[in-house]
Structure formats: C-alpha cells, structure tokens
Amino acid sequence: MSKMHIKKGDTVYVLAGEDKGKTGRVLAVQREKDRAIVEGVNMVTKATKPSAQHPQGGLVKKEAPIHISNLNLVDPKTGKPTRIAIKRENGKAVRISKKSNQEIK
C-alpha cells in the first residue's frame, strides 16, 4: 500500500473519466482500494428499498469511489491542480505544492 497524497477534506481536480475537469471535496478515502469518494463527482443511481431514512424507496443518487490516480490536489494559493512533494519538517511529513512551493494543510 502506497502513501496517499490525498486526504479527507482536500479539494481535488478530476483528471480523467466522465467527470474530467470537475473539482470537489474529498468525503472519504479508501486506502485498501486506492480510491476516494469526491463530493458531486462520479454520481451513480442506486435502487433502494423503503427504509427509515428513505420511506419512499426508489432511486437514490450518490457518489461512487474514483481511483486516486485520476485525482490531483488543488493548490490553495492558485486554485489550479498541482502535484505535491512530501518533505520532513521537525519529524513530521508535510505536503508541499509543486506549483507555488506552499505547504498544503
């Protein structure tokens, strides 16, 4: 399992697939599968039975996981997609934007 360059809460840009060019916030990261769930990206329609949450049942739209390799972090300074570098500062790993050399929190 490789080190993930994307964390929950990050803003990411979609590089490939049906939603290419969209940006969204990461809702969850699935480390075992190298996938992330991004808000408003890779929407699927799922048929559900009636339940307490959905008393009507029927079709529900929700986000499906997208592979990490199809996502790029958005630089907080420029607002454009960027690659990242990981540097050690005071014994902690810090993500640095390749475009602006700024730390990504």
N, C-alpha and C positions, 0 to 999 in steps of 0.2 A: 504494500500500500504506500503510495507516494504522498508527499506533503501537499496539502491543498493550498492553493493560492487564493481561494475564495472562502469567505466565512459568512455565517448568518448575519443578515442586516446590511451587507455590502450592496452597492448599486453596480449592476453589471450590464454589459452590452452583448447582444446576441450576434455572433459572427457567422453562423450558418444555420440552415434549416428554414422551415416555413416562416418563422418569425424573425428572420435576419434583419438587423438594423434597429430592433426594438431595445429599450432599456427597461430595467425593472429591479426591484429589491429582492434579495435572496431571502426566502422564507425558511428554508431548511436545506441542510447538506447531508447527503447520504454517502459517507466516506467509503463504505464497503463496495458500493457500485460505481463510484466516481461520478455521481450525479448530483444535481441541485434542483430545487423547486423554486422558480422565479415568479414573482407576482405578475399576472397578466400575460405570461408567455407560455406557449405550448398548451393551450386550453383544449381539453377533451370533454366530450359529452358522455356522462355516465348514467345509465338507467338505475334507479334506486327504488326499493320497496318502501311503502309508507313506514315511517318511524316517528319517534317523539320529536326529533329535530325537523323532519320533513313529513308532516302529517299527510300531505297530498301524494308524496312519492313522485314518480315521473322522472324526467330528465334533469340532471344537475350538471352545470358546467364547473369544472375545476382544473387547476393547474396540474400537469403531469411533469415528472422529472425530465431534465435535459442534461446531456453529458457535459461535464466540466470543460472539455476541450473546445466546446462551441461557445464558451463564455469568456469575456475579457472584462477585467475590472475597469471601472470608470474613474479617471483621475479627478480627485476632488477640486483641484485648482482650475484645470482647463475644461472639465466636463466631457472630455473625449476619452475613448478607450485607450488603455495603456497596458504594457507588460509590466511586471513587477520584479524587483530584486529583493532577496532576503538578506539582511545584514544583522550582525550581532552587535548589540549595544548594551553594556552593563550586564552581560549574561543572558539577555532576552533577545529573541528573534523579532526583528522589526521589518515590516513590509515597506519598500521604497518604490515610488513611481519612477519608471524609466524616462517618462517624458519630462516631468518637472523636478525630479530628484527630491520630492517632498515625501514625508512619512505619511502612510495611509493608516488611519486608526480603525 
